[in-house]
């Protein structure tokens, strides 16, 4: 029985390989049956250019808001190993060469005021002792934390630069549940 199965599986494999080679190199040898007619071109409907421009969705909003989007690099000193003073730990794992590289976190934020206030997520800057903000025009500045709210994951930062592009926010009274929103971010500075 095993021998029959081996012969059958080899025959199927060789047949599929031959069919593939023929279909690739000589597709005309595999002519379609006369009753099967397939169209050569499938028509696709497209909207006129002015309708396509009107339905671009969030493109205009993204273009207006993008200058106010910033990249945030938050860094903190590495944590000291709690076992570094233990002689048994040093015996098995060395003298405890401490990792001297700073821990870095990346995130994004948005400038909400031309005076330098910006919003970001609290988890981006949580525990950081240095916060650098990089603007889309290439400028960068050190930020200070004005306030945080871990429950809503929001943080308010302040930078001191001139001519800051601030985002325009809608009045809170005009917002409703179900409105469309757009989230823009640039955590990697690209």
C-alpha positions in Angstrom: 0.0 0.0 0.0 2.8 2.4 0.9 4.5 1.7 -2.5 1.3 2.5 -4.4 0.9 5.8 -2.4 4.5 6.8 -3.2 4.0 6.2 -6.9 0.7 8.1 -6.9 2.2 11.1 -5.1 5.2 11.2 -7.4 3.0 11.1 -10.5 0.8 13.9 -9.2 3.9 16.0 -8.4 5.5 15.4 -11.9 2.1 16.2 -13.6 1.7 19.5 -11.7 5.3 20.5 -12.5 4.8 19.7 -16.2 1.6 21.7 -16.2 3.3 24.7 -14.6 6.2 24.6 -17.1 3.8 24.4 -20.1 1.5 27.1 -18.7 4.6 29.4 -18.2 6.5 28.7 -21.4 3.8 27.7 -23.9 0.4 29.0 -22.7 -1.1 28.7 -26.2 -0.8 24.9 -25.9 -3.5 25.1 -23.1 -6.2 26.6 -25.2 -9.5 27.5 -23.6 -12.6 25.5 -24.5 -14.7 27.1 -27.2 -17.7 27.8 -24.9 -15.5 29.7 -22.3 -15.1 33.4 -23.4 -13.3 35.7 -21.0 -13.0 39.4 -21.6 -9.5 40.7 -22.2 -10.2 44.1 -20.5 -12.3 44.6 -17.4 -13.8 48.1 -17.3 -13.2 50.1 -14.2 -15.3 53.2 -13.3 -13.4 56.3 -12.1 -14.7 59.5 -10.8 -14.0 62.8 -12.7 -10.9 64.7 -11.3 -13.0 67.4 -9.6 -15.0 64.8 -7.7 -11.9 62.9 -6.7 -10.4 66.1 -5.3 -13.5 66.9 -3.4 -13.6 63.4 -1.8 -9.9 63.4 -0.7 -11.1 63.0 2.9 -8.5 64.1 5.4 -5.8 65.3 3.0 -6.6 69.0 3.5 -6.9 68.7 7.2 -3.6 66.7 7.4 -1.9 69.4 5.3 -3.0 72.2 7.6 -2.2 70.3 10.8 1.1 68.7 9.9 3.3 71.7 10.7 2.1 71.6 14.3 2.9 67.9 14.8 6.2 67.3 16.6 8.4 64.3 17.4 9.3 63.8 21.1 12.5 62.1 22.3 12.3 61.4 26.0 15.3 59.9 27.8 16.2 58.9 31.3 19.2 57.6 33.1 19.5 53.8 33.3 18.2 52.2 36.5 20.9 51.0 38.9 21.0 47.2 39.3 19.7 46.4 42.8 22.1 43.4 43.0 25.3 45.3 42.0 26.5 45.4 45.7 25.9 41.6 46.3 29.3 39.7 46.3 27.6 36.5 45.0 26.0 38.4 42.2 29.4 39.9 41.2 31.0 36.5 41.4 28.6 34.9 39.0 27.8 37.9 36.7 30.9 40.0 36.9 31.7 43.3 38.5 28.3 44.6 37.5 29.4 46.8 34.7 26.5 49.2 34.7 24.7 49.9 31.5 25.5 53.6 31.0 23.3 54.1 28.0 20.3 56.3 28.6 16.9 54.8 27.9 15.2 56.6 25.1 11.5 56.7 24.2 9.9 58.1 21.1 6.5 59.7 20.6 4.7 62.5 19.0 2.7 65.5 20.1 1.0 68.6 18.8 1.6 72.3 19.4 -1.6 73.8 20.7 -0.4 77.3 21.4 1.9 79.7 19.6 3.5 80.4 23.0 5.0 76.9 23.1 2.5 74.7 24.8 2.1 71.2 23.3 0.1 68.1 24.1 1.4 64.6 24.1 0.8 61.2 25.7 1.8 60.8 29.4 3.3 57.4 28.7 5.8 59.0 26.2 7.4 61.3 28.9 6.6 59.3 32.1 9.8 59.1 34.2 11.9 61.1 31.7 14.5 63.5 32.9 15.2 65.0 29.4 12.6 65.7 26.8 13.6 67.0 23.3 11.0 68.2 20.9 11.7 68.2 17.2 9.6 70.3 14.9 8.7 69.6 11.3 10.8 72.6 10.1 14.0 71.0 11.6 14.2 73.0 14.8 14.4 71.3 18.2 14.2 72.4 21.8 14.3 71.0 25.3 10.8 70.8 26.8 9.6 71.1 30.4 6.7 69.3 31.8 3.8 71.6 32.8 1.4 69.0 33.9 0.4 65.3 33.4 -2.7 63.3 33.8 -2.0 59.5 33.9 -5.7 58.6 34.0 -6.3 60.2 30.5 -2.7 59.6 29.4 -2.2 63.3 28.6 0.8 65.5 29.3 1.3 69.2 28.7 4.8 70.4 27.8 6.3 73.8 27.2 9.1 74.8 24.7 10.6 78.2 24.2 10.9 78.9 20.5 9.6 81.7 18.2 7.1 81.4 15.3 5.6 78.1 16.4 2.9 76.7 14.1 -0.1 75.9 16.3 -3.0 73.6 15.4 -6.5 75.1 15.2 -8.9 73.3 17.4 -12.7 73.3 17.0 -14.8 74.8 19.8 -15.7 72.1 22.3 -19.4 73.0 22.1 -19.4 72.1 18.4 -18.1 68.6 18.9 -20.4 65.6 19.1 -20.1 61.8 19.6 -19.7 60.3 16.2 -17.8 63.1 14.6 -14.9 62.2 12.3 -11.5 62.7 13.8 -7.9 62.5 12.5 -4.9 61.4 14.5 -1.6 62.6 13.1 1.7 61.5 14.6 5.4 61.6 13.9 7.1 59.5 16.5 10.1 58.6 14.4 10.8 62.0 12.9 10.3 61.0 9.3 
